[in-house]
Amino acid sequence: MVIASSTVWSASASLSSRVRRLREEFFSFYSRDYFRNEVRPYTSGLPWDVVWSPHNWTVAPELYPFLSAYQDSLLAAAERVELPSGFWREPLVVRRALFFRTVL
């Protein structure tokens, strides 16, 4: 029995309504006018700045050889963000909130 590739990669008919809705939302990135699953790197511009590291999040071992390249590429493409005065004197939780308020 040959199964068409469209059948293999289609959602199961037994998906719950919640999972079906989440799946449709995830795969709608071409048609929505808001967040499109894009990684948006930011930097303070300081020489020791780092960006998000995929090393902490991936579960796909075949990607591991490329993780440093991903991280370097994100830093090279990062948009510079001016940090508010006194930023580095704040506790980490406050710095995160200030940073996200600035970029979002």
Gaussian input, Z-matrix of N, CA and C with variables (Angstrom, degrees):
# hf/3-21g

backbone

0 1
 N
 C     1     B1
 C     2     B2     1     A1
 N     3     B3     2     A2     1     D1
 C     4     B4     3     A3     2     D2
 C     5     B5     4     A4     3     D3
 N     6     B6     5     A5     4     D4
 C     7     B7     6     A6     5     D5
 C     8     B8     7     A7     6     D6
 N     9     B9     8     A8     7     D7
 C    10    B10     9     A9     8     D8
 C    11    B11    10    A10     9     D9
 N    12    B12    11    A11    10    D10
 C    13    B13    12    A12    11    D11
 C    14    B14    13    A13    12    D12
 N    15    B15    14    A14    13    D13
 C    16    B16    15    A15    14    D14
 C    17    B17    16    A16    15    D15
 N    18    B18    17    A17    16    D16
 C    19    B19    18    A18    17    D17
 C    20    B20    19    A19    18    D18
 N    21    B21    20    A20    19    D19
 C    22    B22    21    A21    20    D20
 C    23    B23    22    A22    21    D21
 N    24    B24    23    A23    22    D22
 C    25    B25    24    A24    23    D23
 C    26    B26    25    A25    24    D24
 N    27    B27    26    A26    25    D25
 C    28    B28    27    A27    26    D26
 C    29    B29    28    A28    27    D27
 N    30    B30    29    A29    28    D28
 C    31    B31    30    A30    29    D29
 C    32    B32    31    A31    30    D30
 N    33    B33    32    A32    31    D31
 C    34    B34    33    A33    32    D32
 C    35    B35    34    A34    33    D33
 N    36    B36    35    A35    34    D34
 C    37    B37    36    A36    35    D35
 C    38    B38    37    A37    36    D36
 N    39    B39    38    A38    37    D37
 C    40    B40    39    A39    38    D38
 C    41    B41    40    A40    39    D39
 N    42    B42    41    A41    40    D40
 C    43    B43    42    A42    41    D41
 C    44    B44    43    A43    42    D42
 N    45    B45    44    A44    43    D43
 C    46    B46    45    A45    44    D44
 C    47    B47    46    A46    45    D45
 N    48    B48    47    A47    46    D46
 C    49    B49    48    A48    47    D47
 C    50    B50    49    A49    48    D48
 N    51    B51    50    A50    49    D49
 C    52    B52    51    A51    50    D50
 C    53    B53    52    A52    51    D51
 N    54    B54    53    A53    52    D52
 C    55    B55    54    A54    53    D53
 C    56    B56    55    A55    54    D54
 N    57    B57    56    A56    55    D55
 C    58    B58    57    A57    56    D56
 C    59    B59    58    A58    57    D57
 N    60    B60    59    A59    58    D58
 C    61    B61    60    A60    59    D59
 C    62    B62    61    A61    60    D60
 N    63    B63    62    A62    61    D61
 C    64    B64    63    A63    62    D62
 C    65    B65    64    A64    63    D63
 N    66    B66    65    A65    64    D64
 C    67    B67    66    A66    65    D65
 C    68    B68    67    A67    66    D66
 N    69    B69    68    A68    67    D67
 C    70    B70    69    A69    68    D68
 C    71    B71    70    A70    69    D69
 N    72    B72    71    A71    70    D70
 C    73    B73    72    A72    71    D71
 C    74    B74    73    A73    72    D72
 N    75    B75    74    A74    73    D73
 C    76    B76    75    A75    74    D74
 C    77    B77    76    A76    75    D75
 N    78    B78    77    A77    76    D76
 C    79    B79    78    A78    77    D77
 C    80    B80    79    A79    78    D78
 N    81    B81    80    A80    79    D79
 C    82    B82    81    A81    80    D80
 C    83    B83    82    A82    81    D81
 N    84    B84    83    A83    82    D82
 C    85    B85    84    A84    83    D83
 C    86    B86    85    A85    84    D84
 N    87    B87    86    A86    85    D85
 C    88    B88    87    A87    86    D86
 C    89    B89    88    A88    87    D87
 N    90    B90    89    A89    88    D88
 C    91    B91    90    A90    89    D89
 C    92    B92    91    A91    90    D90
 N    93    B93    92    A92    91    D91
 C    94    B94    93    A93    92    D92
 C    95    B95    94    A94    93    D93
 N    96    B96    95    A95    94    D94
 C    97    B97    96    A96    95    D95
 C    98    B98    97    A97    96    D96
 N    99    B99    98    A98    97    D97
 C   100   B100    99    A99    98    D98
 C   101   B101   100   A100    99    D99
 N   102   B102   101   A101   100   D100
 C   103   B103   102   A102   101   D101
 C   104   B104   103   A103   102   D102
 N   105   B105   104   A104   103   D103
 C   106   B106   105   A105   104   D104
 C   107   B107   106   A106   105   D105
 N   108   B108   107   A107   106   D106
 C   109   B109   108   A108   107   D107
 C   110   B110   109   A109   108   D108
 N   111   B111   110   A110   109   D109
 C   112   B112   111   A111   110   D110
 C   113   B113   112   A112   111   D111
 N   114   B114   113   A113   112   D112
 C   115   B115   114   A114   113   D113
 C   116   B116   115   A115   114   D114
 N   117   B117   116   A116   115   D115
 C   118   B118   117   A117   116   D116
 C   119   B119   118   A118   117   D117
 N   120   B120   119   A119   118   D118
 C   121   B121   120   A120   119   D119
 C   122   B122   121   A121   120   D120
 N   123   B123   122   A122   121   D121
 C   124   B124   123   A123   122   D122
 C   125   B125   124   A124   123   D123
 N   126   B126   125   A125   124   D124
 C   127   B127   126   A126   125   D125
 C   128   B128   127   A127   126   D126
 N   129   B129   128   A128   127   D127
 C   130   B130   129   A129   128   D128
 C   131   B131   130   A130   129   D129
 N   132   B132   131   A131   130   D130
 C   133   B133   132   A132   131   D131
 C   134   B134   133   A133   132   D132
 N   135   B135   134   A134   133   D133
 C   136   B136   135   A135   134   D134
 C   137   B137   136   A136   135   D135
 N   138   B138   137   A137   136   D136
 C   139   B139   138   A138   137   D137
 C   140   B140   139   A139   138   D138
 N   141   B141   140   A140   139   D139
 C   142   B142   141   A141   140   D140
 C   143   B143   142   A142   141   D141
 N   144   B144   143   A143   142   D142
 C   145   B145   144   A144   143   D143
 C   146   B146   145   A145   144   D144
 N   147   B147   146   A146   145   D145
 C   148   B148   147   A147   146   D146
 C   149   B149   148   A148   147   D147
 N   150   B150   149   A149   148   D148
 C   151   B151   150   A150   149   D149
 C   152   B152   151   A151   150   D150
 N   153   B153   152   A152   151   D151
 C   154   B154   153   A153   152   D152
 C   155   B155   154   A154   153   D153
 N   156   B156   155   A155   154   D154
 C   157   B157   156   A156   155   D155
 C   158   B158   157   A157   156   D156
 N   159   B159   158   A158   157   D157
 C   160   B160   159   A159   158   D158
 C   161   B161   160   A160   159   D159
 N   162   B162   161   A161   160   D160
 C   163   B163   162   A162   161   D161
 C   164   B164   163   A163   162   D162
 N   165   B165   164   A164   163   D163
 C   166   B166   165   A165   164   D164
 C   167   B167   166   A166   165   D165
 N   168   B168   167   A167   166   D166
 C   169   B169   168   A168   167   D167
 C   170   B170   169   A169   168   D168
 N   171   B171   170   A170   169   D169
 C   172   B172   171   A171   170   D170
 C   173   B173   172   A172   171   D171
 N   174   B174   173   A173   172   D172
 C   175   B175   174   A174   173   D173
 C   176   B176   175   A175   174   D174
 N   177   B177   176   A176   175   D175
 C   178   B178   177   A177   176   D176
 C   179   B179   178   A178   177   D177
 N   180   B180   179   A179   178   D178
 C   181   B181   180   A180   179   D179
 C   182   B182   181   A181   180   D180
 N   183   B183   182   A182   181   D181
 C   184   B184   183   A183   182   D182
 C   185   B185   184   A184   183   D183
 N   186   B186   185   A185   184   D184
 C   187   B187   186   A186   185   D185
 C   188   B188   187   A187   186   D186
 N   189   B189   188   A188   187   D187
 C   190   B190   189   A189   188   D188
 C   191   B191   190   A190   189   D189
 N   192   B192   191   A191   190   D190
 C   193   B193   192   A192   191   D191
 C   194   B194   193   A193   192   D192
 N   195   B195   194   A194   193   D193
 C   196   B196   195   A195   194   D194
 C   197   B197   196   A196   195   D195
 N   198   B198   197   A197   196   D196
 C   199   B199   198   A198   197   D197
 C   200   B200   199   A199   198   D198
 N   201   B201   200   A200   199   D199
 C   202   B202   201   A201   200   D200
 C   203   B203   202   A202   201   D201
 N   204   B204   203   A203   202   D202
 C   205   B205   204   A204   203   D203
 C   206   B206   205   A205   204   D204
 N   207   B207   206   A206   205   D205
 C   208   B208   207   A207   206   D206
 C   209   B209   208   A208   207   D207
 N   210   B210   209   A209   208   D208
 C   211   B211   210   A210   209   D209
 C   212   B212   211   A211   210   D210
 N   213   B213   212   A212   211   D211
 C   214   B214   213   A213   212   D212
 C   215   B215   214   A214   213   D213
 N   216   B216   215   A215   214   D214
 C   217   B217   216   A216   215   D215
 C   218   B218   217   A217   216   D216
 N   219   B219   218   A218   217   D217
 C   220   B220   219   A219   218   D218
 C   221   B221   220   A220   219   D219
 N   222   B222   221   A221   220   D220
 C   223   B223   222   A222   221   D221
 C   224   B224   223   A223   222   D222
 N   225   B225   224   A224   223   D223
 C   226   B226   225   A225   224   D224
 C   227   B227   226   A226   225   D225
 N   228   B228   227   A227   226   D226
 C   229   B229   228   A228   227   D227
 C   230   B230   229   A229   228   D228
 N   231   B231   230   A230   229   D229
 C   232   B232   231   A231   230   D230
 C   233   B233   232   A232   231   D231
 N   234   B234   233   A233   232   D232
 C   235   B235   234   A234   233   D233
 C   236   B236   235   A235   234   D234
 N   237   B237   236   A236   235   D235
 C   238   B238   237   A237   236   D236
 C   239   B239   238   A238   237   D237
 N   240   B240   239   A239   238   D238
 C   241   B241   240   A240   239   D239
 C   242   B242   241   A241   240   D240
 N   243   B243   242   A242   241   D241
 C   244   B244   243   A243   242   D242
 C   245   B245   244   A244   243   D243
 N   246   B246   245   A245   244   D244
 C   247   B247   246   A246   245   D245
 C   248   B248   247   A247   246   D246
 N   249   B249   248   A248   247   D247
 C   250   B250   249   A249   248   D248
 C   251   B251   250   A250   249   D249
 N   252   B252   251   A251   250   D250
 C   253   B253   252   A252   251   D251
 C   254   B254   253   A253   252   D252
 N   255   B255   254   A254   253   D253
 C   256   B256   255   A255   254   D254
 C   257   B257   256   A256   255   D255
 N   258   B258   257   A257   256   D256
 C   259   B259   258   A258   257   D257
 C   260   B260   259   A259   258   D258
 N   261   B261   260   A260   259   D259
 C   262   B262   261   A261   260   D260
 C   263   B263   262   A262   261   D261
 N   264   B264   263   A263   262   D262
 C   265   B265   264   A264   263   D263
 C   266   B266   265   A265   264   D264
 N   267   B267   266   A266   265   D265
 C   268   B268   267   A267   266   D266
 C   269   B269   268   A268   267   D267
 N   270   B270   269   A269   268   D268
 C   271   B271   270   A270   269   D269
 C   272   B272   271   A271   270   D270
 N   273   B273   272   A272   271   D271
 C   274   B274   273   A273   272   D272
 C   275   B275   274   A274   273   D273
 N   276   B276   275   A275   274   D274
 C   277   B277   276   A276   275   D275
 C   278   B278   277   A277   276   D276
 N   279   B279   278   A278   277   D277
 C   280   B280   279   A279   278   D278
 C   281   B281   280   A280   279   D279
 N   282   B282   281   A281   280   D280
 C   283   B283   282   A282   281   D281
 C   284   B284   283   A283   282   D282
 N   285   B285   284   A284   283   D283
 C   286   B286   285   A285   284   D284
 C   287   B287   286   A286   285   D285
 N   288   B288   287   A287   286   D286
 C   289   B289   288   A288   287   D287
 C   290   B290   289   A289   288   D288
 N   291   B291   290   A290   289   D289
 C   292   B292   291   A291   290   D290
 C   293   B293   292   A292   291   D291
 N   294   B294   293   A293   292   D292
 C   295   B295   294   A294   293   D293
 C   296   B296   295   A295   294   D294
 N   297   B297   296   A296   295   D295
 C   298   B298   297   A297   296   D296
 C   299   B299   298   A298   297   D297
 N   300   B300   299   A299   298   D298
 C   301   B301   300   A300   299   D299
 C   302   B302   301   A301   300   D300
 N   303   B303   302   A302   301   D301
 C   304   B304   303   A303   302   D302
 C   305   B305   304   A304   303   D303
 N   306   B306   305   A305   304   D304
 C   307   B307   306   A306   305   D305
 C   308   B308   307   A307   306   D306
 N   309   B309   308   A308   307   D307
 C   310   B310   309   A309   308   D308
 C   311   B311   310   A310   309   D309

   B1=1.4556
   B2=1.5231
   B3=1.3009
   B4=1.4571
   B5=1.5271
   B6=1.3253
   B7=1.4628
   B8=1.5225
   B9=1.2978
   B10=1.4633
   B11=1.5234
   B12=1.3334
   B13=1.4642
   B14=1.5225
   B15=1.3232
   B16=1.4669
   B17=1.5249
   B18=1.3163
   B19=1.4612
   B20=1.5232
   B21=1.3204
   B22=1.4670
   B23=1.5237
   B24=1.3368
   B25=1.4593
   B26=1.5255
   B27=1.3016
   B28=1.4636
   B29=1.5234
   B30=1.3166
   B31=1.4638
   B32=1.5174
   B33=1.2967
   B34=1.4577
   B35=1.5287
   B36=1.2922
   B37=1.4704
   B38=1.5225
   B39=1.3312
   B40=1.4649
   B41=1.5294
   B42=1.3431
   B43=1.4620
   B44=1.5214
   B45=1.3217
   B46=1.4666
   B47=1.5307
   B48=1.3065
   B49=1.4678
   B50=1.5263
   B51=1.3289
   B52=1.4658
   B53=1.5223
   B54=1.3201
   B55=1.4645
   B56=1.5284
   B57=1.3151
   B58=1.4693
   B59=1.5368
   B60=1.3502
   B61=1.4640
   B62=1.5302
   B63=1.3394
   B64=1.4617
   B65=1.5214
   B66=1.3171
   B67=1.4662
   B68=1.5304
   B69=1.3265
   B70=1.4663
   B71=1.5244
   B72=1.3256
   B73=1.4634
   B74=1.5239
   B75=1.3281
   B76=1.4590
   B77=1.5227
   B78=1.3232
   B79=1.4568
   B80=1.5238
   B81=1.3272
   B82=1.4629
   B83=1.5273
   B84=1.3298
   B85=1.4615
   B86=1.5255
   B87=1.3211
   B88=1.4686
   B89=1.5254
   B90=1.2997
   B91=1.4617
   B92=1.5281
   B93=1.3252
   B94=1.4625
   B95=1.5255
   B96=1.3069
   B97=1.4646
   B98=1.5318
   B99=1.3107
   B100=1.4578
   B101=1.5251
   B102=1.2881
   B103=1.4649
   B104=1.5267
   B105=1.3109
   B106=1.4640
   B107=1.5287
   B108=1.3021
   B109=1.4724
   B110=1.5269
   B111=1.3189
   B112=1.4547
   B113=1.5245
   B114=1.3063
   B115=1.4566
   B116=1.5219
   B117=1.3289
   B118=1.4596
   B119=1.5183
   B120=1.3326
   B121=1.4618
   B122=1.5300
   B123=1.3178
   B124=1.4593
   B125=1.5190
   B126=1.3347
   B127=1.4575
   B128=1.5200
   B129=1.3150
   B130=1.4593
   B131=1.5220
   B132=1.3278
   B133=1.4567
   B134=1.5179
   B135=1.3210
   B136=1.4643
   B137=1.5223
   B138=1.3418
   B139=1.4651
   B140=1.5292
   B141=1.3148
   B142=1.4663
   B143=1.5207
   B144=1.3300
   B145=1.4620
   B146=1.5268
   B147=1.3050
   B148=1.4655
   B149=1.5222
   B150=1.3043
   B151=1.4612
   B152=1.5190
   B153=1.2995
   B154=1.4641
   B155=1.5193
   B156=1.2907
   B157=1.4581
   B158=1.5167
   B159=1.3311
   B160=1.4622
   B161=1.5281
   B162=1.3433
   B163=1.4651
   B164=1.5283
   B165=1.3164
   B166=1.4614
   B167=1.5196
   B168=1.3192
   B169=1.4554
   B170=1.5149
   B171=1.3064
   B172=1.4614
   B173=1.5211
   B174=1.3004
   B175=1.4605
   B176=1.5220
   B177=1.3222
   B178=1.4639
   B179=1.5280
   B180=1.3356
   B181=1.4620
   B182=1.5247
   B183=1.3248
   B184=1.4634
   B185=1.5322
   B186=1.3351
   B187=1.4604
   B188=1.5232
   B189=1.3147
   B190=1.4642
   B191=1.5319
   B192=1.3430
   B193=1.4727
   B194=1.5319
   B195=1.3224
   B196=1.4609
   B197=1.5261
   B198=1.3248
   B199=1.4593
   B200=1.5222
   B201=1.3139
   B202=1.4700
   B203=1.5222
   B204=1.3259
   B205=1.4692
   B206=1.5247
   B207=1.3360
   B208=1.4649
   B209=1.5238
   B210=1.3298
   B211=1.4558
   B212=1.5299
   B213=1.3256
   B214=1.4634
   B215=1.5247
   B216=1.3287
   B217=1.4696
   B218=1.5229
   B219=1.3282
   B220=1.4614
   B221=1.5220
   B222=1.3205
   B223=1.4595
   B224=1.5278
   B225=1.3324
   B226=1.4674
   B227=1.5268
   B228=1.3201
   B229=1.4660
   B230=1.5297
   B231=1.3215
   B232=1.4630
   B233=1.5259
   B234=1.3155
   B235=1.4591
   B236=1.5299
   B237=1.3267
   B238=1.4583
   B239=1.5300
   B240=1.3274
   B241=1.4614
   B242=1.5240
   B243=1.3244
   B244=1.4600
   B245=1.5255
   B246=1.3143
   B247=1.4646
   B248=1.5201
   B249=1.3268
   B250=1.4612
   B251=1.5307
   B252=1.2968
   B253=1.4614
   B254=1.5278
   B255=1.3211
   B256=1.4618
   B257=1.5140
   B258=1.3204
   B259=1.4683
   B260=1.5273
   B261=1.3322
   B262=1.4691
   B263=1.5231
   B264=1.3292
   B265=1.4706
   B266=1.5286
   B267=1.3184
   B268=1.4649
   B269=1.5265
   B270=1.3470
   B271=1.4681
   B272=1.5348
   B273=1.3091
   B274=1.4621
   B275=1.5272
   B276=1.3197
   B277=1.4666
   B278=1.5319
   B279=1.3214
   B280=1.4672
   B281=1.5251
   B282=1.3391
   B283=1.4759
   B284=1.5186
   B285=1.3272
   B286=1.4706
   B287=1.5262
   B288=1.3175
   B289=1.4669
   B290=1.5250
   B291=1.3255
   B292=1.4653
   B293=1.5212
   B294=1.3142
   B295=1.4633
   B296=1.5291
   B297=1.3270
   B298=1.4664
   B299=1.5235
   B300=1.3301
   B301=1.4669
   B302=1.5276
   B303=1.3269
   B304=1.4631
   B305=1.5246
   B306=1.3220
   B307=1.4740
   B308=1.5227
   B309=1.3209
   B310=1.4610
   B311=1.5014
   A1=109.18
   A2=117.06
   A3=122.80
   A4=108.45
   A5=115.04
   A6=120.40
   A7=108.32
   A8=117.16
   A9=121.95
   A10=109.87
   A11=116.01
   A12=119.64
   A13=111.40
   A14=117.79
   A15=119.81
   A16=111.46
   A17=116.96
   A18=121.35
   A19=110.65
   A20=116.26
   A21=120.87
   A22=110.68
   A23=116.96
   A24=120.75
   A25=113.21
   A26=118.79
   A27=122.10
   A28=110.37
   A29=114.20
   A30=119.18
   A31=110.20
   A32=115.56
   A33=121.17
   A34=109.84
   A35=115.95
   A36=120.49
   A37=111.41
   A38=117.31
   A39=120.39
   A40=113.43
   A41=118.32
   A42=119.52
   A43=110.13
   A44=115.35
   A45=119.04
   A46=108.38
   A47=117.29
   A48=120.10
   A49=110.93
   A50=117.48
   A51=121.12
   A52=110.84
   A53=117.34
   A54=120.98
   A55=110.35
   A56=117.59
   A57=120.98
   A58=110.16
   A59=116.63
   A60=120.93
   A61=110.91
   A62=117.43
   A63=120.87
   A64=111.36
   A65=117.19
   A66=121.51
   A67=110.38
   A68=116.73
   A69=120.41
   A70=111.01
   A71=116.80
   A72=120.87
   A73=110.53
   A74=117.41
   A75=121.34
   A76=111.27
   A77=117.30
   A78=120.95
   A79=113.58
   A80=118.66
   A81=120.84
   A82=112.16
   A83=118.75
   A84=120.22
   A85=114.28
   A86=119.76
   A87=120.65
   A88=111.95
   A89=117.72
   A90=120.06
   A91=113.93
   A92=118.94
   A93=118.57
   A94=110.88
   A95=115.99
   A96=120.83
   A97=111.89
   A98=117.66
   A99=122.25
   A100=108.30
   A101=118.43
   A102=124.91
   A103=112.87
   A104=115.66
   A105=120.64
   A106=113.14
   A107=118.82
   A108=122.96
   A109=111.82
   A110=117.22
   A111=121.54
   A112=109.88
   A113=116.29
   A114=121.22
   A115=106.63
   A116=116.86
   A117=121.19
   A118=108.07
   A119=118.60
   A120=120.54
   A121=112.31
   A122=115.53
   A123=122.78
   A124=108.25
   A125=116.26
   A126=121.48
   A127=109.60
   A128=115.64
   A129=120.68
   A130=109.90
   A131=116.36
   A132=121.10
   A133=113.28
   A134=117.13
   A135=120.19
   A136=109.47
   A137=118.18
   A138=120.62
   A139=114.07
   A140=117.56
   A141=120.73
   A142=112.58
   A143=116.61
   A144=120.26
   A145=110.93
   A146=115.87
   A147=121.84
   A148=107.80
   A149=116.00
   A150=121.12
   A151=108.36
   A152=115.72
   A153=121.59
   A154=109.79
   A155=116.11
   A156=120.95
   A157=110.72
   A158=116.84
   A159=118.95
   A160=112.69
   A161=117.45
   A162=120.52
   A163=111.96
   A164=116.12
   A165=120.51
   A166=113.78
   A167=118.02
   A168=119.52
   A169=115.22
   A170=119.21
   A171=119.29
   A172=111.79
   A173=115.38
   A174=121.25
   A175=110.01
   A176=116.09
   A177=120.75
   A178=109.02
   A179=117.86
   A180=119.99
   A181=113.84
   A182=117.74
   A183=119.26
   A184=112.15
   A185=117.62
   A186=120.76
   A187=112.84
   A188=117.03
   A189=120.59
   A190=113.89
   A191=120.46
   A192=119.30
   A193=113.59
   A194=118.00
   A195=121.23
   A196=113.63
   A197=118.19
   A198=120.81
   A199=113.23
   A200=117.89
   A201=119.75
   A202=110.82
   A203=116.40
   A204=119.98
   A205=110.68
   A206=117.75
   A207=120.66
   A208=109.84
   A209=115.99
   A210=120.61
   A211=110.59
   A212=117.93
   A213=121.36
   A214=111.32
   A215=116.30
   A216=120.59
   A217=111.08
   A218=116.26
   A219=119.45
   A220=110.96
   A221=117.25
   A222=120.33
   A223=110.72
   A224=117.11
   A225=120.65
   A226=111.87
   A227=117.30
   A228=121.47
   A229=112.99
   A230=117.15
   A231=120.86
   A232=112.56
   A233=114.20
   A234=121.86
   A235=107.85
   A236=116.27
   A237=119.64
   A238=110.49
   A239=114.68
   A240=122.19
   A241=108.15
   A242=116.17
   A243=120.40
   A244=108.32
   A245=115.86
   A246=120.51
   A247=110.06
   A248=117.57
   A249=120.45
   A250=111.66
   A251=115.62
   A252=121.39
   A253=109.53
   A254=116.94
   A255=122.06
   A256=114.30
   A257=116.96
   A258=121.90
   A259=112.37
   A260=117.65
   A261=121.26
   A262=113.04
   A263=117.86
   A264=120.12
   A265=112.06
   A266=116.81
   A267=121.70
   A268=110.90
   A269=117.88
   A270=120.17
   A271=109.77
   A272=116.14
   A273=121.91
   A274=112.60
   A275=117.71
   A276=120.17
   A277=110.79
   A278=117.54
   A279=121.49
   A280=109.96
   A281=117.00
   A282=119.96
   A283=110.69
   A284=116.87
   A285=119.66
   A286=110.65
   A287=116.93
   A288=120.57
   A289=110.87
   A290=117.48
   A291=121.10
   A292=111.24
   A293=115.79
   A294=120.41
   A295=110.68
   A296=116.71
   A297=119.47
   A298=111.73
   A299=117.12
   A300=118.93
   A301=110.16
   A302=116.70
   A303=121.19
   A304=112.02
   A305=117.48
   A306=119.81
   A307=113.77
   A308=117.80
   A309=119.33
   A310=109.66
   D1=126.52
   D2=178.78
   D3=-99.66
   D4=131.70
   D5=179.53
   D6=-108.70
   D7=130.89
   D8=179.07
   D9=-64.98
   D10=143.23
   D11=-179.19
   D12=-60.34
   D13=-31.68
   D14=178.20
   D15=-64.32
   D16=-29.25
   D17=177.52
   D18=-75.98
   D19=-41.23
   D20=-179.20
   D21=-61.46
   D22=-41.42
   D23=-174.67
   D24=-94.71
   D25=6.89
   D26=178.20
   D27=-85.82
   D28=156.81
   D29=177.90
   D30=-67.55
   D31=145.91
   D32=176.87
   D33=-66.02
   D34=143.49
   D35=177.18
   D36=-67.12
   D37=-17.39
   D38=-176.72
   D39=-91.95
   D40=8.77
   D41=178.18
   D42=-63.35
   D43=142.20
   D44=175.74
   D45=-68.35
   D46=161.54
   D47=-179.31
   D48=-62.02
   D49=-35.65
   D50=178.58
   D51=-65.02
   D52=-49.15
   D53=-179.42
   D54=-65.16
   D55=-39.39
   D56=177.91
   D57=-61.03
   D58=-44.23
   D59=179.09
   D60=-63.14
   D61=-43.72
   D62=178.49
   D63=-63.88
   D64=-39.59
   D65=178.92
   D66=-64.50
   D67=-44.97
   D68=178.83
   D69=-62.67
   D70=-39.70
   D71=177.73
   D72=-63.56
   D73=-45.82
   D74=-178.57
   D75=-60.00
   D76=-44.86
   D77=-175.48
   D78=-86.67
   D79=7.29
   D80=179.68
   D81=-94.38
   D82=16.36
   D83=-172.03
   D84=-62.56
   D85=-22.15
   D86=177.23
   D87=-79.39
   D88=-26.47
   D89=-174.11
   D90=-101.16
   D91=-12.46
   D92=-178.30
   D93=-89.44
   D94=152.75
   D95=-177.31
   D96=-100.58
   D97=18.20
   D98=177.19
   D99=-129.93
   D100=-160.13
   D101=-174.28
   D102=-36.55
   D103=128.19
   D104=-174.28
   D105=-119.39
   D106=34.92
   D107=178.60
   D108=61.12
   D109=28.78
   D110=-178.91
   D111=-92.97
   D112=143.18
   D113=173.22
   D114=-85.89
   D115=126.43
   D116=-179.76
   D117=-118.85
   D118=101.53
   D119=-178.68
   D120=-81.68
   D121=144.01
   D122=177.21
   D123=-130.26
   D124=154.62
   D125=178.21
   D126=-142.98
   D127=153.99
   D128=172.81
   D129=-83.65
   D130=-12.97
   D131=-178.54
   D132=87.27
   D133=-3.01
   D134=179.22
   D135=-73.94
   D136=146.39
   D137=-175.27
   D138=-60.54
   D139=-26.13
   D140=-177.65
   D141=-97.85
   D142=9.23
   D143=-178.33
   D144=-66.66
   D145=145.57
   D146=174.95
   D147=-125.95
   D148=157.43
   D149=176.40
   D150=-111.70
   D151=178.13
   D152=178.09
   D153=-49.41
   D154=137.23
   D155=-179.40
   D156=-110.75
   D157=121.59
   D158=177.74
   D159=-68.85
   D160=-12.62
   D161=-179.46
   D162=-57.19
   D163=-32.31
   D164=-175.82
   D165=-84.91
   D166=-9.14
   D167=-169.52
   D168=-123.08
   D169=-21.01
   D170=-174.04
   D171=-79.13
   D172=148.43
   D173=175.47
   D174=-122.07
   D175=11.24
   D176=-178.44
   D177=-105.09
   D178=102.76
   D179=-175.52
   D180=-60.76
   D181=-26.60
   D182=-179.35
   D183=-69.85
   D184=-14.48
   D185=177.46
   D186=-86.81
   D187=-16.89
   D188=-172.30
   D189=-52.87
   D190=-41.69
   D191=179.40
   D192=-61.03
   D193=-18.63
   D194=-175.76
   D195=-101.54
   D196=-5.19
   D197=-172.39
   D198=-62.97
   D199=-40.04
   D200=178.36
   D201=-63.90
   D202=-38.24
   D203=177.38
   D204=-65.00
   D205=-39.73
   D206=176.93
   D207=-60.18
   D208=-46.94
   D209=-177.83
   D210=-63.57
   D211=-44.51
   D212=178.37
   D213=-62.91
   D214=-39.75
   D215=179.73
   D216=-66.02
   D217=-40.52
   D218=177.89
   D219=-62.45
   D220=-42.88
   D221=179.69
   D222=-65.21
   D223=-40.13
   D224=179.09
   D225=-65.21
   D226=-32.77
   D227=-177.19
   D228=-93.45
   D229=-1.09
   D230=-172.44
   D231=-64.61
   D232=141.49
   D233=175.47
   D234=-86.70
   D235=131.65
   D236=-178.04
   D237=-75.58
   D238=136.55
   D239=-179.48
   D240=-121.61
   D241=127.88
   D242=175.44
   D243=-78.11
   D244=125.98
   D245=-178.97
   D246=-87.18
   D247=144.66
   D248=-179.62
   D249=-65.24
   D250=155.10
   D251=177.49
   D252=-57.31
   D253=136.10
   D254=178.97
   D255=79.66
   D256=7.27
   D257=-176.24
   D258=-52.44
   D259=-47.17
   D260=-173.29
   D261=-75.45
   D262=-11.15
   D263=176.81
   D264=-86.25
   D265=-10.16
   D266=-178.60
   D267=-82.63
   D268=153.73
   D269=174.02
   D270=-65.48
   D271=158.98
   D272=-176.08
   D273=-53.46
   D274=-44.06
   D275=-177.86
   D276=-61.35
   D277=-37.13
   D278=178.68
   D279=-72.74
   D280=-40.97
   D281=177.72
   D282=-59.18
   D283=-42.43
   D284=178.42
   D285=-61.39
   D286=-45.48
   D287=-179.81
   D288=-62.60
   D289=-43.64
   D290=178.45
   D291=-62.78
   D292=-43.10
   D293=-178.93
   D294=-63.36
   D295=-48.65
   D296=-179.17
   D297=-65.89
   D298=-34.62
   D299=176.30
   D300=-63.40
   D301=-35.78
   D302=179.99
   D303=-69.77
   D304=-45.19
   D305=-173.23
   D306=-88.59
   D307=-21.64
   D308=179.71
   D309=-100.91

